[in-house]
């Protein structure tokens, strides 16, 4: 389905957000075709194009984030601007496996936090299912707590000893091993992290 055909289908609907990816020239051509074919001026005016907020990036994941950020602004009636000079953006990415294809689809969560020292959180593990599950639960816990955190996954076995890790998966917070050999649920992780912060 082409962009133009898709727009013809969705413009008559009450969809709250309609956006098009493409060059400005391509978008202008599509809009002219729609107006020529009887669409009223207010209908093409609903289309956000080029799509997404200007975050400066051009990679696929950055474009996806820019689009989701704009959707959230529309959804919640926000301005899209930082709420004060003392705010910073923490980007958390969660990976989900599609069962029918290799590779991963990346979903981004965008959160605003006051300018505070971020908690350093490391998940140590070779990349097994349990290690990835712990990483995902940690990300979800931090998001639900609105916790500013620098989250990373340490895969290198040589680094485990330096971190004091004896069993994987392990969770290290600010250089201290706080969980080893298990994958706590999000609620349990929230309690652990709340006691540390």
C-alpha positions as CSV (number, residue, x, y, z in Angstrom):
1,X,0.0,0.0,0.0
2,X,1.4,3.4,-1.0
3,X,1.6,6.4,1.2
4,X,-1.1,8.2,-0.9
5,X,-3.5,5.3,-0.9
6,X,-3.1,4.9,2.9
7,X,-3.8,8.6,3.4
8,X,-7.0,8.3,1.3
9,X,-8.2,5.5,3.6
10,X,-7.4,7.2,6.9
11,X,-8.1,10.9,6.3
12,X,-11.9,10.4,6.5
13,X,-11.5,8.7,9.9
14,X,-11.3,10.4,13.3
15,X,-7.7,9.2,13.8
16,X,-6.0,11.5,16.3
17,X,-2.5,11.1,14.7
18,X,-1.7,10.7,11.0
19,X,1.9,11.0,9.8
20,X,3.9,10.4,6.7
21,X,7.6,9.5,6.2
22,X,9.2,10.9,3.2
23,X,10.9,13.9,1.6
24,X,9.2,17.3,1.6
25,X,8.9,17.1,-2.2
26,X,7.2,13.7,-2.1
27,X,4.8,14.9,0.7
28,X,3.9,18.1,-1.2
29,X,3.1,16.0,-4.3
30,X,0.8,13.7,-2.3
31,X,-1.0,16.6,-0.7
32,X,-1.5,18.3,-4.1
33,X,-3.0,15.0,-5.5
34,X,-5.4,14.8,-2.5
35,X,-6.6,18.3,-2.9
36,X,-7.1,17.8,-6.6
37,X,-9.2,14.7,-5.9
38,X,-11.6,16.6,-3.7
39,X,-10.1,16.3,-0.2
40,X,-10.8,19.6,1.7
41,X,-7.8,21.7,2.8
42,X,-8.4,20.8,6.5
43,X,-8.0,17.1,5.8
44,X,-4.4,17.2,4.4
45,X,-3.6,19.8,7.1
46,X,-4.2,17.0,9.7
47,X,-1.2,15.1,8.3
48,X,2.1,15.5,10.2
49,X,4.8,15.5,7.6
50,X,7.6,15.0,7.7
51,X,6.7,12.8,10.6
52,X,8.2,12.9,14.1
53,X,9.9,15.4,16.3
54,X,13.3,16.9,15.4
55,X,15.7,14.9,17.6
56,X,18.6,15.3,15.3
57,X,19.2,11.6,14.5
58,X,18.8,9.8,11.2
59,X,19.2,6.1,12.2
60,X,16.1,3.9,12.1
61,X,15.8,3.6,15.9
62,X,16.2,7.4,16.3
63,X,13.5,8.0,13.7
64,X,11.2,5.5,15.5
65,X,11.9,7.4,18.8
66,X,11.1,10.7,17.1
67,X,7.8,9.4,15.9
68,X,6.8,7.9,19.2
69,X,7.7,11.1,21.0
70,X,5.5,13.1,18.7
71,X,2.6,10.6,19.2
72,X,2.9,10.9,23.0
73,X,2.9,14.7,22.7
74,X,-0.3,14.6,20.7
75,X,-1.8,11.9,23.0
76,X,-1.2,13.8,26.2
77,X,-1.5,17.4,24.9
78,X,2.1,18.3,25.7
79,X,4.2,20.9,24.1
80,X,7.2,18.7,23.3
81,X,9.5,21.1,25.1
82,X,11.6,20.4,28.2
83,X,9.7,21.5,31.3
84,X,12.6,23.4,32.7
85,X,16.3,24.0,32.1
86,X,17.1,21.5,34.8
87,X,15.6,18.6,33.0
88,X,17.3,15.9,31.1
89,X,16.1,13.1,28.9
90,X,16.7,9.4,29.7
91,X,16.1,7.0,26.9
92,X,15.3,3.5,27.8
93,X,15.0,0.9,25.1
94,X,13.3,-2.5,25.5
95,X,13.9,-5.3,23.0
96,X,11.3,-7.8,22.1
97,X,11.9,-10.9,19.9
98,X,9.5,-11.4,17.0
99,X,8.9,-15.2,16.8
100,X,8.7,-15.2,13.0
101,X,11.9,-13.4,12.2
102,X,15.5,-13.0,13.4
103,X,16.6,-9.7,14.9
104,X,14.8,-7.5,17.2
105,X,12.2,-4.7,17.1
106,X,13.2,-1.8,19.4
107,X,10.6,0.1,21.3
108,X,11.6,3.3,23.1
109,X,10.3,4.8,26.2
110,X,10.9,8.5,26.7
111,X,11.0,9.9,30.3
112,X,11.9,13.2,31.7
113,X,13.8,13.5,34.9
114,X,15.3,16.2,37.1
115,X,19.0,16.8,36.6
116,X,20.2,14.3,39.2
117,X,23.1,11.9,39.4
118,X,22.0,8.8,37.5
119,X,22.2,5.4,39.3
120,X,24.6,3.1,37.5
121,X,22.9,-0.3,37.0
122,X,24.6,-3.2,35.3
123,X,23.2,-6.6,34.4
124,X,25.9,-9.2,34.2
125,X,25.3,-12.3,32.1
126,X,26.4,-13.9,28.8
127,X,23.1,-13.0,27.0
128,X,21.0,-16.0,28.0
129,X,17.2,-15.8,28.2
130,X,17.3,-15.3,32.0
131,X,19.9,-12.5,31.7
132,X,17.8,-10.7,29.1
133,X,14.7,-11.2,31.2
134,X,16.5,-9.5,34.2
135,X,17.6,-6.6,32.0
136,X,14.0,-6.1,30.8
137,X,12.6,-6.2,34.3
138,X,15.2,-3.7,35.5
139,X,14.3,-1.3,32.7
140,X,10.6,-1.7,33.5
141,X,11.2,-1.2,37.2
142,X,13.2,2.0,36.6
143,X,10.5,3.3,34.2
144,X,7.8,2.7,36.8
145,X,9.8,4.4,39.5
146,X,10.8,7.3,37.3
147,X,14.3,6.5,38.3
148,X,17.2,8.2,36.4
149,X,19.5,5.3,35.6
150,X,22.4,4.4,33.3
151,X,21.6,0.8,32.5
152,X,24.0,-1.5,30.7
153,X,24.4,-5.2,30.0
154,X,27.8,-6.7,30.7
155,X,28.4,-9.8,28.4
156,X,32.1,-10.2,28.7
157,X,32.9,-13.0,31.1
158,X,36.3,-11.5,31.9
159,X,34.5,-8.5,33.4
160,X,32.4,-10.6,35.8
161,X,35.3,-11.2,38.3
162,X,36.1,-7.4,38.3
163,X,32.5,-6.7,39.2
164,X,32.4,-9.4,41.9
165,X,30.0,-11.6,40.0
166,X,30.1,-15.3,40.8
167,X,26.7,-16.4,39.5
168,X,24.7,-15.1,36.5
169,X,22.5,-13.3,36.0
170,X,23.6,-10.7,38.5
171,X,22.5,-7.2,39.1
172,X,25.1,-4.6,40.1
173,X,24.0,-1.2,41.3
174,X,26.6,1.5,41.7
175,X,29.4,-1.1,41.8
176,X,27.7,-3.4,44.4
177,X,26.2,-6.8,43.5
178,X,22.7,-6.7,44.9
179,X,21.1,-9.8,43.2
180,X,22.7,-13.0,41.9
181,X,21.4,-16.1,40.2
182,X,17.8,-15.2,39.9
183,X,15.4,-13.0,37.9
184,X,13.2,-11.1,40.4
185,X,9.8,-9.8,39.2
186,X,9.4,-6.1,38.5
187,X,7.7,-5.4,41.8
188,X,10.6,-7.0,43.7
189,X,13.1,-5.0,41.7
190,X,11.2,-1.8,42.5
191,X,11.6,-2.5,46.2
192,X,15.3,-3.2,45.9
193,X,16.0,-0.1,43.8
194,X,13.8,2.1,46.1
195,X,15.9,1.1,49.1
196,X,19.1,2.0,47.3
197,X,18.2,5.4,45.7
